[in-house]
């Protein structure tokens, strides 16, 4: 039986639970964190240098890194179906991943 789709979730909290399941692999979560951080740096650089091309590149770089991590894990995702929920989930996942990695580093 096929697991429920992210996009069939009735609300954001259910969506996020399914999103977390899709991102259960540490390598996928870390790649997503790198993608989100890269996009943030590009957006900051776009503002600081007044170069709009960097702002255009930010979501493309984020998408490329995140999708590459899913492809390596044998997954296919479609973030454009609910972009605002995906962005919100991505930011929540970023925070959780950074916190997890900092805890992990502290235990070594």
PyMOL commands that set and color helices and strands:
alter all, ss='L'
color gray80, all
select helices_A, chain A and resi 6-8+12-22+26-49+52-72+79-106
alter helices_A, ss='H'
color red, helices_A
deselect
rebuild
show_as cartoon
